[in-house]
């Protein structure tokens, strides 16, 4: 399922490489919009929405003013849709794809047991329905009959079993381990290198169309997080336990039951697909799809010259303007499922005091920064949850820019202004060494604002710029930092344990700031074990309020994602939780 | 005298063999240095893997699979073990054999670099020669300025400018890529399609290399035409054309030709910025990606190839030098 993929990396890389290299690739949104969307009723089973008649309040549409202005280059390919993408790495396999770009390919070629709707709720796909046992640990899926792989073979429970068993293979080295490691019998199967354990106990094929998964413990996020991966054909991909290399040898020959058939891959250039006429949801209307490699520097030019029909662009006023001027491009933008933050090392005395953390939050003009950087396509972030999540709540402290309050809090915390204008406590000057990464406009805009704002509070800020991998090593692997900034791109499920659990406060773990809050730990655990979504929501909102008050991070920004879509493309649906691949089989090409 | 020729050929053969054998310890040395220098950079491929679904233990397990939990010298031995069997390992990032990854991209870089190299030679040598013969003329000043611009203009800026002019405004060339997407041309049509896509990146690369080569030719030529034998040739009453292009140019080219050998690795190393701007599927952006992801096997593979080509380039330069200048003796 979308963004279940370790998109986290991607976002960060986006932040570092693409986004920030000159033109950001994610950015802000309409200011009034999160409140509206939080109250919106779940759009159950919503079909594809024409971008020009989008019913979603999250997705904003800027309609093409002159659809007839379509360039000849685009008119000349009536059967072919070209979608721009960052170069994928060529791991075209549902259990190995580790970037959104590789996932686009697997989403076109494969179908998962479940999908998700606009609100992030699980929806039927290959599995028509599912039951959850009384104790909440066993999931039984009932597969739809008659789904065929493009090889002609029917997709049955044994293919599902094969796919999930492959992830548990002792030699599996992809990014999906977490989706099987809580299954009963995982350790026995995974740690057995000699092939003595032939089956994973927690996966049971009941009949051709029924399969059950039994977990060691209740995992509320399982349904949305673990059962969306494309199902691989056992006949086509089968390998002997341990010999997972065979799967990797087929990276460039993916075959599944999806809407499109993989035709050709030219590394660094394009991937070609052809419609699967026997697709079980109905034959796709667009005959050919080409994913063409584009880059953030020239994506606007690609779109306006008709070189590509659909591509993600940085939501910035200048880009939107250029696309609008072309006339034939519809633009959609929506808050992305991510946030930007600064992490402070709470193991250090100066950041241990909540008053200091709050003072820094009040003392930074975050709105000013957002206005300067996103120019209307971003908003201030106040809590570690995305604007589009069902767990989002607006009922939190907004920390408006208030230097007086910041000064007062710092005074209370014992940091007293010396004669030189800087604050001191026990003879120690308040200096913050801030590690950040090079080549980012985001960072370049942020540095002077932080230095100035906190300087006025009597705090000296020393930014240190470094290459991203170095930064991430210092922050996560060594935990050797005072303050850093990065961004998280989030999963659909709001469970924050991967980032904020105390167990993640180890070298290499993601609780790099060292937030050890018992209340938070309790709520995280409760949230993970509660399967009733309404109750879960309450738990997470409580947790969000806690994080908003205790401030494990200095929360910075929400940004918008934007897509340019040629007016020749009709019926394409893209939302924060639904990739363009989800309903592509219903989209069509027209001559406007 | 056939005997002399044989003797010379024999000497040459011995010389080349000796140089090739000498390369082996040099390459081993380079590989050791490279491996340890790469390890000096903080972090490994898992440091940038910001996936909260991947716990510290899972990362540890994956590190163990790739021997990244071992000290650098042990990792080096694992790597050497593979290389001796002809296996350069799997790229951490692509999860494919390093040789396959390199082979996928390097020829695209070579194609682009070779064409722009040939173009820059064709353009820069005549201009260099004319600038030298008409030193301080308007022609000379004009191309001196052009050369300065070519050397100073950043390629990402020039590339974007060309895209604006030729792709967006005039719609003459595609914005990026190497082939028209979705169309599978064959034969001459394919070649034409590639040339069409190559035009803009080629201009960027050519402009930057023309400048240097032109100045190099000019100064070498200036030195030669002040020599006594050129004066003698003129005094003999030879036509100026013959003096310049037959007597002077040949001698002036000796140092220029030898620098071609040095360009050999450059033909394969890929132009990171130009290739990125134009989405040319070359090895340049792949190298950058390998660095950012600490993909040691891939970095070792690429850099060793470049090291080998540098050594071969030096050898070729030495040999050409001896061939074009009989005064040079190979020992």
HADDOCK unambig.tbl for C-alpha pairs under 7 A between the chains (distance, minus, plus):
assign (segid A and resid 6 and name CA) (segid B and resid 51 and name CA) 5.14 0.50 0.50
assign (segid A and resid 8 and name CA) (segid B and resid 50 and name CA) 5.18 0.50 0.50
assign (segid A and resid 8 and name CA) (segid B and resid 51 and name CA) 5.39 0.50 0.50
assign (segid A and resid 9 and name CA) (segid B and resid 48 and name CA) 6.69 0.50 0.50
assign (segid A and resid 9 and name CA) (segid B and resid 49 and name CA) 5.45 0.50 0.50
assign (segid A and resid 9 and name CA) (segid B and resid 50 and name CA) 4.57 0.50 0.50
assign (segid A and resid 9 and name CA) (segid B and resid 51 and name CA) 6.35 0.50 0.50
assign (segid A and resid 89 and name CA) (segid B and resid 94 and name CA) 5.87 0.50 0.50
assign (segid A and resid 90 and name CA) (segid B and resid 94 and name CA) 6.81 0.50 0.50
assign (segid A and resid 91 and name CA) (segid B and resid 94 and name CA) 6.93 0.50 0.50
assign (segid A and resid 173 and name CA) (segid B and resid 62 and name CA) 6.24 0.50 0.50
assign (segid A and resid 178 and name CA) (segid B and resid 53 and name CA) 5.99 0.50 0.50
assign (segid A and resid 178 and name CA) (segid B and resid 54 and name CA) 6.80 0.50 0.50
assign (segid A and resid 267 and name CA) (segid B and resid 281 and name CA) 6.90 0.50 0.50
assign (segid A and resid 268 and name CA) (segid B and resid 281 and name CA) 4.60 0.50 0.50
assign (segid A and resid 269 and name CA) (segid B and resid 177 and name CA) 6.26 0.50 0.50
assign (segid A and resid 269 and name CA) (segid B and resid 281 and name CA) 6.05 0.50 0.50
assign (segid A and resid 270 and name CA) (segid B and resid 181 and name CA) 6.57 0.50 0.50
assign (segid A and resid 272 and name CA) (segid B and resid 182 and name CA) 6.32 0.50 0.50
assign (segid A and resid 290 and name CA) (segid B and resid 181 and name CA) 6.79 0.50 0.50
assign (segid A and resid 290 and name CA) (segid B and resid 182 and name CA) 5.87 0.50 0.50
assign (segid A and resid 292 and name CA) (segid B and resid 181 and name CA) 6.74 0.50 0.50
assign (segid A and resid 293 and name CA) (segid B and resid 279 and name CA) 6.83 0.50 0.50
assign (segid A and resid 294 and name CA) (segid B and resid 279 and name CA) 6.41 0.50 0.50
assign (segid A and resid 297 and name CA) (segid B and resid 277 and name CA) 6.92 0.50 0.50
assign (segid A and resid 301 and name CA) (segid B and resid 168 and name CA) 6.52 0.50 0.50
assign (segid A and resid 301 and name CA) (segid B and resid 175 and name CA) 6.86 0.50 0.50
assign (segid A and resid 302 and name CA) (segid B and resid 175 and name CA) 6.16 0.50 0.50
assign (segid A and resid 305 and name CA) (segid B and resid 168 and name CA) 6.29 0.50 0.50
assign (segid A and resid 469 and name CA) (segid B and resid 43 and name CA) 6.37 0.50 0.50
assign (segid A and resid 469 and name CA) (segid B and resid 47 and name CA) 6.58 0.50 0.50
assign (segid A and resid 469 and name CA) (segid B and resid 48 and name CA) 5.76 0.50 0.50
assign (segid A and resid 469 and name CA) (segid B and resid 292 and name CA) 6.45 0.50 0.50
assign (segid A and resid 470 and name CA) (segid B and resid 42 and name CA) 5.35 0.50 0.50
assign (segid A and resid 470 and name CA) (segid B and resid 43 and name CA) 6.22 0.50 0.50
assign (segid A and resid 472 and name CA) (segid B and resid 47 and name CA) 6.03 0.50 0.50
assign (segid A and resid 472 and name CA) (segid B and resid 48 and name CA) 6.12 0.50 0.50
assign (segid A and resid 473 and name CA) (segid B and resid 42 and name CA) 6.38 0.50 0.50
assign (segid A and resid 473 and name CA) (segid B and resid 43 and name CA) 5.01 0.50 0.50
assign (segid A and resid 473 and name CA) (segid B and resid 47 and name CA) 5.46 0.50 0.50
assign (segid A and resid 477 and name CA) (segid B and resid 47 and name CA) 6.90 0.50 0.50
assign (segid A and resid 498 and name CA) (segid B and resid 52 and name CA) 4.36 0.50 0.50
assign (segid A and resid 498 and name CA) (segid B and resid 53 and name CA) 5.94 0.50 0.50
assign (segid A and resid 499 and name CA) (segid B and resid 52 and name CA) 5.87 0.50 0.50
assign (segid A and resid 508 and name CA) (segid B and resid 56 and name CA) 5.17 0.50 0.50
assign (segid A and resid 509 and name CA) (segid B and resid 55 and name CA) 6.28 0.50 0.50
assign (segid A and resid 509 and name CA) (segid B and resid 56 and name CA) 5.00 0.50 0.50
assign (segid A and resid 510 and name CA) (segid B and resid 52 and name CA) 6.59 0.50 0.50
